[in-house]
Amino acid sequence: MENITLLIGIVIVTALVFDFTNGFHDTANAMATTISTGALRPKTAVAMSAVLNLVGAFVSVEVAATISKGLINEDSGIEPAVIFAGLVGAIIWNLLTWLAGLPSSSSHALMGGLIGATIASVGVGAVSFDAVVMKVLIPAVVAPLVAGVAAMLATRLTYRLSRSSDEQEVAKGYRAGQIASAALVSLAHGTNDAQKTMGVITLALISGGALGADADPPLWVIASAGIAIALGTYLGGWRIIRTMGKGLTDIRPAQGFAAQTSSAVTILASSHLGFALSTTQVCSGSIMGCGLGRKGGAVRWSTAGRMVAAWGLTLPAAGLVAAGSALLATQGDWGVTTVAVLAVAAIAAIWFASRREPVDHTNVNDVEADTAEEAGVVTAALQAVAPPPTAAALEEAEAAARSGKTAVSAS
């Protein structure tokens, strides 16, 4: 019994560590556009986001119920060691994508970790694939598309409504609007992502016999998850903020307001329905949508392509790491200890690698624009297939070059 109690404690601490990484990994969701347009100073933005993440954690428990009751069958014999292994897989993937500056899904990392660890230790039958498809995979595809289209239409509408107004005055107004919409996204993030950790801790307590099978998260679980994600948010995932704020498209205040409002509405609606969607995918889709919505705007598709590839890899990659961890962790105390030591070593290695090129609030907006993609994909394609110059054009160029040489000689 003492071993089980200790293991549950380890799982709870590990879950809160994941929640902390979720916070700084996903700070960009709410604040990247606000920081990139200068609506708020970087440290002020992350502080506001942290407070609202904490408030959002107390708003609802629908998503927590999806994790604790719907994803894994509680009566399948799953042990706390398996949940521990799933969390390790999610944490390692979160940190690797943070190091690369890729806004991948912390939510899918967590679910992939839980699914991979469960299959490796208990079997495929312990996973409720109906819930995975209906409440995870389908929202993963639909939500960013819906948010992207909504942001594109909202961007076009805002520019149409303000086309006869003074540009500088409009920009000031939209910067104020950005602050309000960023606050709403932060609140929505707390209602969705903080609950996932609540669900994992509740699942661990159920598997250890500390709670009944249909129990909701206790108040102390809600509070601890909210505090952990708020602390992570305040730390600021500056690498991912740079990618989302400057790497996908050049965002102006009107676009930022449209993107954040679309994201907030999508996330809040999904939280109400109990969909454990990726807030990262929703916000990234909105940013790409607002880039397409502005006339002359361009999305940097090479960055978007790397980001989408990371989305596709998240579930299987976190699942594979978690499956390997589960095979070790279920061998007994020595297995759990080995997984813990390896996880700490991996985290330390990733942190030291990040120190080679640090990104923080002082240089988060210092990024050179990719001029090859500024004009957009269509322009680049047209330039690539431009017809060869005619003979007359070549003769004119040669004559111009000769006249230039003559002028230089005369001088």
KEKE-3310 file (N, C-alpha, C; in steps of 0.2 Angstrom, whole numbers, plus 5000, padded with zeros to 4 digits):
npx = (5004:5010:5019:5011:5004:5016:5019:5008:5009:5021:5016:5007:5015:5023:5013:5010:5022:5021:5010:5015:5025:5016:5010:5021:5024:5012:5010:5011:4999:4990:4996:5006:5002:4999:5010:5019:5013:5015:5005:5005:5018:5031:5033:5023:5012:5013:5011:4998:4992:4995:4988:4974:4974:4974:4962:4953:4955:4946:4933:4926:4924:4923:4931:4941:4934:4933:4946:4949:4938:4934:4944:4953:4949:4943:4942:4951:4962:4973:4988:4995:5009:5008:5002:5011:5022:5015:5014:5028:5032:5024:5029:5043:5041:5035:5045:5055:5049:5047:5061:5064:5056:5043:5026:5018:5005:5002:4991:4988:5001:5000:4989:4993:5004:4997:4989:4999:5007:4997:4993:5005:5006:4994:4985:4977:4963:4960:4959:4948:4943:4933:4930:4942:4942:4930:4931:4944:4952:4944:4940:4953:4956:4945:4944:4955:4953:4941:4943:4953:4946:4936:4944:4950:4939:4935:4945:4945:4933:4935:4945:4937:4927:4935:4941:4940:4945:4957:4972:4982:4974:4965:4973:4977:4965:4963:4973:4970:4958:4965:4971:4960:4954:4965:4965:4954:4957:4967:4959:4951:4960:4964:4952:4952:4965:4971:4963:4966:4977:4971:4962:4971:4977:4966:4963:4974:4972:4960:4964:4972:4964:4960:4950:4932:4926:4918:4922:4923:4936:4944:4944:4957:4965:4960:4965:4979:4982:4979:4987:5000:5000:4998:5010:5019:5015:5018:5032:5035:5035:5046:5052:5043:5033:5040:5039:5026:5021:5030:5035:5025:5017:5017:5010:4997:4988:4974:4973:4978:4968:4957:4961:4964:4951:4943:4950:4947:4933:4931:4939:4932:4919:4922:4927:4915:4908:4916:4926:4943:4952:4966:4973:4984:4984:4972:4974:4985:4980:4971:4980:4986:4974:4971:4982:4980:4968:4971:4974:4987:4994:5004:5007:5020:5024:5033:5037:5024:5022:5032:5027:5014:5018:5024:5013:5006:5016:5015:5006:5009:5023:5025:5018:5026:5037:5032:5027:5039:5043:5033:5035:5046:5043:5033:5039:5042:5049:5062:5061:5053:5061:5072:5066:5062:5075:5081:5072:5074:5087:5086:5078:5087:5097:5090:5087:5100:5104:5096:5101:5111:5107:5099:5082:5072:5062:5068:5072:5063:5055:5065:5068:5072:5064:5058:5061:5059:5047:5039:5031:5022:5015:5010:5015:5029:5029:5025:5036:5046:5043:5044:5045:5059:5070:5068:5076:5078:5077:5088:5098:5096:5100:5113:5118:5115:5124:5137:5137:5137:5150:5157:5155:5161:5174:5177:5175)
npy = (4994:5006:5008:5010:5022:5030:5029:5035:5048:5051:5051:5062:5073:5072:5074:5087:5093:5091:5099:5111:5112:5112:5125:5134:5130:5133:5146:5155:5153:5162:5174:5177:5184:5196:5201:5202:5212:5223:5226:5223:5223:5211:5204:5209:5204:5189:5188:5193:5183:5172:5174:5173:5160:5153:5157:5152:5138:5135:5136:5125:5107:5098:5094:5088:5077:5070:5065:5058:5049:5045:5042:5031:5015:5013:5001:4992:4988:4996:5004:5015:5017:5016:5027:5036:5033:5037:5051:5054:5052:5062:5074:5074:5075:5087:5096:5093:5098:5112:5116:5115:5126:5124:5125:5113:5101:5100:5094:5083:5077:5072:5064:5055:5049:5043:5034:5026:5021:5014:5004:4997:4991:4986:4983:4984:4984:4991:5004:5017:5018:5024:5036:5042:5044:5052:5063:5067:5065:5069:5083:5088:5089:5096:5108:5117:5121:5127:5137:5144:5148:5156:5166:5171:5176:5185:5194:5200:5206:5216:5224:5229:5236:5246:5253:5266:5274:5282:5275:5274:5277:5267:5256:5258:5256:5243:5237:5238:5231:5219:5216:5213:5202:5193:5191:5184:5172:5167:5164:5154:5145:5140:5134:5123:5117:5116:5107:5095:5090:5089:5079:5068:5067:5064:5052:5044:5044:5037:5024:5020:5018:5028:5037:5035:5027:5035:5048:5066:5079:5083:5098:5102:5096:5103:5116:5115:5111:5122:5132:5127:5127:5140:5146:5140:5147:5160:5159:5159:5153:5157:5154:5147:5157:5166:5159:5158:5172:5179:5170:5163:5172:5190:5200:5211:5224:5223:5210:5202:5204:5198:5185:5181:5182:5173:5161:5160:5159:5147:5138:5140:5135:5122:5117:5118:5108:5097:5093:5088:5097:5103:5117:5124:5120:5126:5140:5142:5139:5149:5160:5158:5159:5173:5178:5175:5182:5196:5208:5206:5200:5186:5169:5160:5146:5136:5136:5133:5121:5113:5114:5108:5095:5091:5091:5080:5070:5070:5062:5048:5049:5053:5043:5031:5034:5034:5021:5013:5018:5013:4999:4998:5004:4996:4985:4986:4993:4997:4999:5010:5019:5019:5024:5037:5043:5042:5051:5063:5065:5067:5079:5088:5088:5093:5106:5111:5111:5121:5133:5136:5145:5156:5162:5175:5187:5198:5197:5191:5196:5198:5194:5189:5193:5181:5184:5177:5171:5182:5187:5178:5161:5160:5170:5167:5155:5159:5167:5158:5150:5159:5165:5163:5177:5187:5188:5201:5207:5203:5209:5222:5222:5219:5230:5240:5236:5238:5252:5256:5252:5260:5273:5271:5270:5282:5291)
npz = (5000:5004:4994:4983:4986:4987:4973:4967:4972:4965:4952:4952:4955:4943:4933:4936:4933:4919:4916:4919:4909:4898:4900:4897:4885:4878:4879:4868:4861:4866:4867:4857:4845:4851:4857:4845:4838:4846:4855:4869:4881:4881:4894:4902:4895:4896:4910:4912:4905:4912:4924:4920:4914:4926:4932:4922:4924:4934:4929:4922:4921:4911:4900:4908:4913:4901:4899:4911:4912:4899:4889:4893:4898:4914:4922:4917:4923:4923:4929:4941:4937:4924:4920:4924:4915:4903:4905:4905:4892:4886:4891:4887:4873:4872:4876:4867:4855:4859:4860:4846:4842:4838:4837:4843:4848:4865:4871:4862:4864:4877:4876:4867:4874:4885:4878:4871:4882:4889:4879:4878:4890:4895:4884:4868:4870:4881:4878:4873:4858:4851:4858:4857:4843:4841:4850:4850:4838:4827:4831:4830:4817:4812:4820:4819:4805:4805:4814:4806:4794:4800:4805:4794:4787:4796:4797:4784:4785:4795:4789:4778:4785:4790:4780:4776:4786:4797:4796:4807:4818:4818:4820:4833:4840:4837:4843:4856:4856:4854:4866:4874:4867:4868:4882:4883:4875:4884:4895:4890:4886:4899:4903:4895:4893:4906:4912:4907:4914:4926:4924:4921:4934:4942:4936:4940:4954:4954:4948:4959:4969:4977:4974:4968:4954:4945:4949:4950:4947:4963:4973:4977:4967:4955:4959:4960:4947:4940:4946:4942:4928:4926:4931:4922:4911:4914:4914:4900:4884:4874:4862:4854:4854:4846:4834:4831:4831:4822:4813:4805:4798:4794:4806:4808:4819:4817:4811:4821:4831:4825:4823:4836:4842:4835:4838:4852:4853:4846:4855:4867:4864:4861:4874:4881:4875:4879:4871:4869:4862:4853:4858:4853:4839:4835:4837:4829:4816:4816:4815:4802:4794:4796:4790:4777:4775:4774:4762:4751:4761:4767:4769:4777:4771:4772:4785:4790:4785:4792:4805:4804:4801:4813:4820:4815:4819:4833:4841:4838:4841:4855:4860:4857:4865:4877:4877:4878:4890:4898:4897:4905:4917:4923:4928:4941:4956:4953:4939:4938:4944:4935:4923:4928:4931:4918:4911:4918:4914:4900:4900:4906:4896:4885:4890:4891:4878:4873:4878:4870:4860:4866:4868:4873:4882:4878:4865:4857:4847:4837:4822:4806:4791:4780:4764:4753:4754:4756:4746:4743:4739:4726:4718:4719:4712:4700:4696:4696:4684:4674:4657:4646:4641:4627:4610:4606:4619:4625:4617:4620:4633:4632:4625:4634:4644:4638:4636:4649:4653:4644:4649:4662:4658:4652:4663)
capx = (5000:5014:5022:5005:5004:5021:5019:5003:5012:5026:5012:5004:5021:5025:5007:5010:5027:5018:5006:5020:5028:5010:5009:5026:5023:5006:5009:5011:4993:4986:5000:5010:5000:4999:5017:5022:5011:5017:5000:5008:5025:5031:5032:5016:5007:5013:5009:4991:4989:4995:4982:4968:4974:4972:4955:4950:4955:4940:4927:4923:4928:4920:4937:4944:4930:4935:4953:4948:4933:4932:4949:4955:4944:4946:4941:4955:4968:4978:4991:4998:5015:5007:5000:5018:5025:5012:5016:5035:5032:5021:5034:5049:5039:5034:5052:5058:5046:5049:5068:5064:5052:5037:5020:5014:5000:5003:4985:4989:5006:4997:4984:4997:5007:4993:4987:5005:5008:4991:4993:5011:5006:4988:4983:4973:4956:4960:4958:4941:4945:4927:4931:4948:4940:4925:4933:4951:4955:4940:4941:4960:4956:4940:4944:4960:4950:4935:4946:4956:4941:4933:4949:4951:4933:4934:4951:4943:4927:4938:4948:4932:4924:4939:4945:4940:4947:4964:4976:4985:4969:4962:4978:4977:4959:4963:4978:4966:4954:4969:4972:4954:4954:4970:4963:4948:4960:4970:4954:4949:4966:4963:4946:4953:4972:4973:4958:4969:4981:4966:4959:4976:4978:4960:4963:4979:4968:4955:4967:4975:4958:4959:4943:4928:4926:4915:4923:4926:4942:4943:4946:4964:4967:4959:4969:4986:4983:4978:4993:5006:4999:4999:5017:5023:5013:5022:5039:5035:5039:5048:5054:5036:5030:5043:5037:5019:5021:5033:5037:5020:5015:5017:5003:4995:4984:4967:4973:4979:4962:4953:4964:4962:4944:4941:4952:4944:4926:4932:4941:4927:4914:4924:4927:4909:4906:4920:4931:4950:4956:4973:4973:4989:4981:4967:4977:4990:4975:4968:4985:4986:4968:4972:4987:4977:4963:4973:4976:4994:4997:5007:5009:5026:5021:5038:5036:5018:5023:5035:5022:5009:5022:5025:5006:5005:5020:5014:5002:5014:5030:5024:5015:5031:5042:5028:5026:5045:5044:5029:5038:5051:5040:5029:5044:5043:5052:5068:5059:5050:5067:5075:5062:5063:5082:5081:5068:5078:5093:5083:5076:5093:5100:5086:5088:5107:5104:5092:5106:5116:5104:5093:5077:5068:5057:5072:5074:5058:5053:5071:5068:5073:5058:5060:5059:5057:5040:5035:5026:5017:5017:5008:5020:5035:5028:5025:5043:5050:5042:5044:5048:5066:5070:5068:5083:5078:5078:5095:5102:5095:5104:5120:5119:5116:5130:5142:5136:5139:5157:5160:5154:5165:5181:5177:5176)
capy = (5000:5012:5008:5012:5029:5034:5030:5040:5054:5053:5052:5068:5077:5072:5077:5094:5095:5091:5105:5117:5113:5114:5132:5138:5128:5136:5153:5158:5153:5168:5180:5178:5190:5203:5203:5203:5219:5228:5228:5223:5221:5203:5201:5210:5199:5183:5189:5193:5176:5167:5175:5171:5153:5151:5158:5147:5131:5134:5137:5119:5101:5094:5091:5083:5070:5066:5062:5053:5044:5043:5039:5025:5011:5013:4994:4988:4986:5001:5005:5022:5017:5016:5034:5040:5032:5041:5058:5055:5053:5069:5079:5073:5077:5094:5099:5093:5103:5118:5117:5117:5132:5121:5125:5106:5100:5097:5090:5077:5073:5069:5058:5050:5046:5039:5028:5022:5017:5009:4998:4993:4987:4982:4980:4988:4984:4996:5011:5018:5021:5028:5042:5045:5047:5057:5069:5069:5065:5073:5090:5090:5091:5101:5114:5123:5123:5131:5144:5147:5151:5161:5171:5174:5180:5191:5199:5203:5210:5221:5228:5232:5241:5252:5255:5273:5277:5283:5269:5274:5277:5260:5251:5259:5253:5235:5234:5238:5225:5213:5214:5210:5195:5189:5189:5178:5166:5164:5161:5148:5140:5137:5130:5117:5113:5114:5102:5088:5088:5087:5072:5063:5066:5060:5045:5041:5043:5031:5018:5019:5017:5034:5040:5031:5026:5041:5054:5072:5081:5087:5105:5103:5095:5109:5122:5113:5111:5129:5135:5124:5130:5148:5147:5139:5152:5166:5158:5161:5149:5162:5151:5146:5164:5169:5156:5160:5179:5181:5165:5161:5178:5196:5201:5218:5223:5220:5203:5199:5204:5193:5178:5179:5181:5167:5156:5160:5156:5140:5134:5140:5130:5115:5115:5117:5101:5092:5091:5089:5099:5106:5125:5126:5119:5131:5147:5142:5139:5156:5165:5157:5162:5180:5180:5174:5187:5202:5209:5207:5196:5180:5164:5157:5139:5131:5135:5130:5113:5110:5114:5102:5088:5090:5089:5073:5065:5071:5056:5042:5050:5053:5036:5027:5035:5032:5014:5011:5019:5009:4993:4998:5006:4991:4980:4986:5000:4998:5001:5017:5023:5020:5029:5044:5045:5044:5057:5069:5066:5070:5085:5092:5088:5098:5113:5114:5113:5127:5138:5138:5150:5158:5166:5177:5192:5204:5196:5187:5199:5199:5188:5192:5190:5177:5187:5172:5170:5188:5189:5172:5155:5160:5175:5164:5150:5163:5169:5152:5148:5165:5163:5166:5183:5186:5190:5208:5209:5201:5214:5228:5221:5219:5237:5244:5234:5241:5259:5257:5251:5266:5278:5270:5272:5290:5294)
capz = (5000:5004:4987:4978:4988:4984:4966:4965:4973:4959:4946:4953:4953:4936:4930:4937:4928:4912:4916:4919:4902:4894:4901:4893:4878:4874:4880:4862:4859:4868:4867:4851:4840:4855:4857:4839:4835:4851:4859:4876:4882:4882:4901:4904:4891:4899:4917:4911:4902:4918:4929:4917:4914:4933:4933:4918:4927:4939:4925:4919:4922:4906:4897:4913:4912:4895:4900:4917:4911:4892:4885:4895:4902:4921:4924:4913:4927:4922:4936:4941:4934:4917:4919:4925:4909:4898:4906:4903:4884:4884:4893:4882:4866:4873:4877:4860:4850:4861:4858:4839:4841:4834:4841:4842:4853:4871:4872:4859:4867:4883:4874:4864:4879:4889:4874:4870:4888:4890:4875:4879:4897:4896:4878:4864:4873:4887:4875:4870:4852:4849:4862:4853:4836:4841:4855:4849:4831:4823:4833:4828:4810:4811:4824:4816:4799:4807:4816:4801:4790:4803:4806:4787:4785:4801:4794:4778:4787:4799:4784:4774:4789:4792:4774:4775:4792:4798:4798:4813:4823:4818:4823:4841:4842:4836:4848:4863:4855:4855:4873:4876:4864:4871:4888:4882:4873:4890:4899:4886:4887:4906:4903:4891:4894:4913:4914:4905:4919:4931:4922:4922:4941:4944:4933:4944:4960:4953:4948:4965:4974:4981:4972:4965:4946:4942:4953:4947:4951:4969:4972:4977:4960:4951:4961:4959:4940:4938:4948:4938:4921:4926:4932:4916:4906:4916:4912:4893:4879:4869:4855:4851:4853:4840:4828:4829:4831:4817:4808:4800:4794:4797:4808:4810:4824:4815:4810:4828:4834:4821:4825:4843:4844:4832:4842:4859:4852:4845:4861:4873:4862:4862:4881:4883:4873:4882:4866:4872:4856:4854:4857:4848:4832:4834:4837:4823:4811:4815:4812:4795:4791:4796:4785:4770:4775:4772:4755:4751:4766:4764:4774:4776:4770:4774:4792:4792:4784:4797:4810:4802:4801:4820:4823:4813:4823:4840:4844:4838:4844:4862:4861:4857:4871:4883:4877:4880:4897:4902:4898:4910:4923:4925:4930:4948:4958:4949:4932:4939:4945:4929:4919:4931:4929:4910:4910:4921:4910:4894:4901:4907:4889:4881:4892:4890:4871:4872:4880:4865:4856:4870:4866:4879:4881:4875:4858:4854:4840:4833:4817:4799:4787:4774:4759:4747:4754:4757:4740:4743:4735:4719:4715:4719:4707:4693:4695:4694:4678:4670:4651:4645:4638:4619:4607:4607:4626:4626:4613:4623:4639:4630:4623:4641:4648:4634:4637:4656:4653:4641:4654:4667:4655:4651:4670)
cpx = (5004:5017:5017:5005:5009:5021:5013:5005:5017:5022:5009:5009:5023:5019:5008:5016:5025:5014:5010:5023:5022:5009:5014:5026:5018:5005:5008:5003:4989:4990:5005:5009:5000:5006:5020:5019:5012:5011:5001:5015:5026:5030:5025:5011:5007:5010:5001:4988:4990:4990:4976:4968:4972:4965:4951:4950:4949:4933:4923:4927:4926:4926:4941:4941:4932:4941:4952:4943:4932:4937:4952:4950:4947:4946:4946:4961:4974:4981:4994:5005:5014:5005:5007:5022:5022:5014:5024:5035:5029:5026:5040:5047:5038:5040:5055:5056:5047:5056:5068:5059:5045:5031:5016:5009:5002:4997:4986:4996:5004:4993:4988:5001:5003:4991:4993:5006:5003:4992:4999:5010:4999:4985:4978:4966:4955:4958:4952:4942:4939:4928:4937:4946:4936:4927:4940:4953:4951:4940:4948:4960:4951:4941:4949:4957:4945:4938:4949:4952:4938:4938:4950:4945:4933:4940:4948:4937:4930:4941:4943:4929:4928:4943:4945:4942:4954:4967:4979:4980:4966:4967:4978:4971:4960:4968:4974:4961:4958:4970:4966:4953:4959:4969:4958:4952:4964:4965:4952:4954:4966:4958:4948:4960:4973:4968:4961:4973:4976:4963:4964:4977:4972:4960:4968:4975:4963:4958:4971:4970:4957:4952:4939:4928:4924:4916:4925:4932:4941:4946:4953:4968:4966:4964:4976:4987:4983:4985:4999:5005:5001:5007:5021:5021:5017:5029:5040:5039:5041:5050:5048:5033:5033:5040:5030:5018:5024:5035:5032:5018:5016:5010:5002:4990:4977:4967:4974:4972:4957:4955:4962:4955:4941:4944:4949:4937:4927:4934:4935:4921:4916:4925:4920:4906:4910:4925:4938:4954:4962:4972:4978:4987:4976:4970:4982:4985:4972:4973:4986:4980:4969:4977:4984:4971:4965:4976:4983:4998:4999:5008:5015:5025:5027:5038:5030:5018:5027:5031:5017:5012:5023:5018:5005:5010:5019:5011:5007:5020:5029:5022:5021:5036:5038:5027:5033:5046:5039:5031:5043:5048:5036:5033:5045:5047:5058:5066:5057:5056:5071:5072:5063:5070:5083:5078:5071:5084:5091:5081:5082:5096:5097:5087:5095:5108:5101:5096:5111:5114:5098:5088:5073:5064:5061:5073:5068:5055:5059:5071:5068:5067:5061:5057:5057:5050:5036:5029:5021:5019:5016:5014:5027:5035:5029:5033:5047:5049:5041:5048:5055:5065:5071:5075:5083:5080:5086:5100:5102:5100:5111:5122:5120:5122:5136:5142:5139:5147:5160:5160:5159:5172:5182:5178:5183)
cpy = (5006:5013:5012:5020:5033:5035:5035:5047:5056:5054:5060:5074:5078:5075:5085:5097:5096:5097:5111:5118:5114:5122:5136:5136:5131:5143:5157:5158:5159:5174:5182:5184:5197:5205:5205:5210:5224:5230:5228:5221:5214:5201:5203:5205:5192:5183:5189:5186:5171:5167:5172:5163:5150:5151:5153:5140:5130:5134:5131:5113:5096:5090:5086:5076:5066:5062:5056:5047:5041:5040:5033:5021:5010:5005:4989:4985:4990:5003:5012:5022:5018:5024:5038:5039:5037:5049:5059:5056:5060:5074:5079:5076:5085:5098:5099:5098:5110:5120:5119:5123:5130:5121:5118:5106:5097:5092:5083:5073:5069:5063:5053:5046:5041:5033:5023:5018:5012:5003:4994:4989:4983:4979:4985:4989:4989:5003:5012:5022:5026:5035:5046:5048:5053:5064:5071:5070:5070:5081:5092:5092:5097:5108:5119:5125:5128:5138:5148:5151:5157:5167:5175:5179:5186:5196:5203:5208:5217:5226:5232:5237:5247:5254:5263:5277:5278:5277:5268:5273:5270:5255:5252:5255:5245:5233:5234:5232:5218:5211:5211:5203:5190:5186:5183:5172:5163:5161:5154:5143:5136:5133:5123:5113:5111:5108:5095:5086:5086:5080:5067:5062:5062:5053:5041:5039:5037:5025:5016:5017:5023:5038:5034:5032:5032:5048:5060:5074:5085:5094:5106:5101:5100:5115:5121:5113:5118:5133:5133:5127:5137:5149:5145:5144:5158:5165:5160:5156:5153:5160:5150:5153:5167:5166:5158:5167:5182:5176:5163:5166:5184:5199:5208:5218:5221:5213:5199:5199:5199:5186:5176:5178:5175:5161:5155:5157:5149:5136:5134:5135:5123:5113:5114:5110:5095:5089:5093:5091:5102:5114:5127:5126:5125:5138:5147:5142:5146:5161:5164:5160:5169:5182:5180:5179:5194:5203:5210:5203:5189:5175:5161:5149:5134:5130:5132:5122:5110:5109:5108:5095:5086:5088:5082:5068:5065:5064:5050:5043:5049:5046:5031:5028:5033:5024:5010:5012:5015:5002:4992:4999:5000:4985:4980:4993:5002:5001:5008:5022:5024:5025:5036:5047:5047:5050:5063:5071:5069:5077:5090:5093:5093:5105:5115:5115:5119:5133:5140:5144:5152:5163:5168:5183:5198:5203:5192:5189:5200:5193:5191:5189:5186:5180:5183:5171:5176:5189:5183:5167:5156:5165:5171:5158:5153:5165:5163:5149:5154:5163:5166:5172:5182:5189:5198:5211:5208:5207:5220:5228:5222:5227:5241:5242:5238:5249:5261:5256:5257:5272:5278:5272:5279:5293:5293)
cpz = (5000:4997:4982:4980:4986:4977:4963:4966:4967:4953:4946:4952:4946:4931:4930:4933:4921:4911:4916:4912:4897:4894:4897:4886:4874:4876:4873:4859:4860:4866:4861:4847:4844:4856:4851:4836:4840:4855:4867:4876:4883:4889:4904:4901:4895:4906:4916:4909:4908:4923:4926:4915:4921:4934:4928:4920:4931:4935:4924:4921:4916:4902:4902:4913:4906:4896:4905:4916:4904:4888:4886:4899:4909:4924:4921:4916:4926:4929:4935:4938:4926:4915:4919:4918:4903:4899:4904:4895:4882:4885:4888:4875:4867:4873:4870:4855:4852:4859:4850:4838:4837:4839:4840:4848:4859:4873:4868:4861:4873:4881:4871:4869:4883:4884:4873:4876:4890:4886:4876:4886:4898:4890:4875:4867:4878:4884:4872:4864:4849:4852:4858:4847:4837:4845:4854:4842:4827:4825:4831:4821:4809:4814:4821:4809:4800:4809:4811:4796:4793:4804:4799:4785:4790:4799:4788:4780:4791:4794:4780:4778:4790:4786:4773:4781:4792:4800:4805:4819:4824:4821:4831:4843:4842:4841:4855:4862:4856:4862:4876:4874:4867:4878:4888:4880:4879:4894:4896:4887:4894:4906:4900:4893:4901:4915:4912:4910:4925:4930:4923:4930:4944:4942:4938:4951:4960:4952:4954:4970:4978:4980:4968:4957:4943:4945:4948:4951:4957:4968:4973:4970:4955:4952:4959:4951:4937:4940:4943:4931:4921:4927:4926:4911:4908:4914:4904:4889:4873:4862:4851:4849:4847:4834:4826:4828:4824:4811:4803:4795:4797:4799:4810:4815:4822:4814:4817:4831:4831:4823:4832:4845:4841:4836:4849:4858:4851:4851:4866:4871:4863:4869:4883:4881:4875:4877:4869:4866:4858:4853:4853:4841:4830:4833:4830:4817:4810:4813:4805:4791:4791:4791:4778:4769:4773:4765:4755:4756:4763:4770:4773:4776:4772:4781:4794:4790:4789:4803:4809:4803:4809:4823:4821:4817:4830:4844:4844:4842:4852:4864:4862:4863:4877:4883:4880:4888:4901:4903:4904:4917:4927:4928:4938:4950:4954:4942:4933:4940:4939:4924:4922:4930:4922:4908:4912:4916:4903:4895:4902:4900:4885:4883:4891:4882:4869:4874:4875:4861:4860:4867:4872:4877:4878:4868:4854:4848:4835:4828:4810:4795:4781:4768:4753:4748:4756:4752:4740:4738:4727:4715:4714:4713:4700:4691:4693:4687:4673:4663:4650:4641:4630:4617:4608:4614:4627:4623:4617:4630:4638:4628:4629:4644:4644:4636:4644:4656:4650:4646:4660:4665:4655:4658:4673)
residu = (MET:GLU:ASN:ILE:THR:LEU:LEU:ILE:GLY:ILE:VAL:ILE:VAL:THR:ALA:LEU:VAL:PHE:ASP:PHE:THR:ASN:GLY:PHE:HIS:ASP:THR:ALA:ASN:ALA:MET:ALA:THR:THR:ILE:SER:THR:GLY:ALA:LEU:ARG:PRO:LYS:THR:ALA:VAL:ALA:MET:SER:ALA:VAL:LEU:ASN:LEU:VAL:GLY:ALA:PHE:VAL:SER:VAL:GLU:VAL:ALA:ALA:THR:ILE:SER:LYS:GLY:LEU:ILE:ASN:GLU:ASP:SER:GLY:ILE:GLU:PRO:ALA:VAL:ILE:PHE:ALA:GLY:LEU:VAL:GLY:ALA:ILE:ILE:TRP:ASN:LEU:LEU:THR:TRP:LEU:ALA:GLY:LEU:PRO:SER:SER:SER:SER:HIS:ALA:LEU:MET:GLY:GLY:LEU:ILE:GLY:ALA:THR:ILE:ALA:SER:VAL:GLY:VAL:GLY:ALA:VAL:SER:PHE:ASP:ALA:VAL:VAL:MET:LYS:VAL:LEU:ILE:PRO:ALA:VAL:VAL:ALA:PRO:LEU:VAL:ALA:GLY:VAL:ALA:ALA:MET:LEU:ALA:THR:ARG:LEU:THR:TYR:ARG:LEU:SER:ARG:SER:SER:ASP:GLU:GLN:GLU:VAL:ALA:LYS:GLY:TYR:ARG:ALA:GLY:GLN:ILE:ALA:SER:ALA:ALA:LEU:VAL:SER:LEU:ALA:HIS:GLY:THR:ASN:ASP:ALA:GLN:LYS:THR:MET:GLY:VAL:ILE:THR:LEU:ALA:LEU:ILE:SER:GLY:GLY:ALA:LEU:GLY:ALA:ASP:ALA:ASP:PRO:PRO:LEU:TRP:VAL:ILE:ALA:SER:ALA:GLY:ILE:ALA:ILE:ALA:LEU:GLY:THR:TYR:LEU:GLY:GLY:TRP:ARG:ILE:ILE:ARG:THR:MET:GLY:LYS:GLY:LEU:THR:ASP:ILE:ARG:PRO:ALA:GLN:GLY:PHE:ALA:ALA:GLN:THR:SER:SER:ALA:VAL:THR:ILE:LEU:ALA:SER:SER:HIS:LEU:GLY:PHE:ALA:LEU:SER:THR:THR:GLN:VAL:CYS:SER:GLY:SER:ILE:MET:GLY:CYS:GLY:LEU:GLY:ARG:LYS:GLY:GLY:ALA:VAL:ARG:TRP:SER:THR:ALA:GLY:ARG:MET:VAL:ALA:ALA:TRP:GLY:LEU:THR:LEU:PRO:ALA:ALA:GLY:LEU:VAL:ALA:ALA:GLY:SER:ALA:LEU:LEU:ALA:THR:GLN:GLY:ASP:TRP:GLY:VAL:THR:THR:VAL:ALA:VAL:LEU:ALA:VAL:ALA:ALA:ILE:ALA:ALA:ILE:TRP:PHE:ALA:SER:ARG:ARG:GLU:PRO:VAL:ASP:HIS:THR:ASN:VAL:ASN:ASP:VAL:GLU:ALA:ASP:THR:ALA:GLU:GLU:ALA:GLY:VAL:VAL:THR:ALA:ALA:LEU:GLN:ALA:VAL:ALA:PRO:PRO:PRO:THR:ALA:ALA:ALA:LEU:GLU:GLU:ALA:GLU:ALA:ALA:ALA:ARG:SER:GLY:LYS:THR:ALA:VAL:SER:ALA:SER)
# end
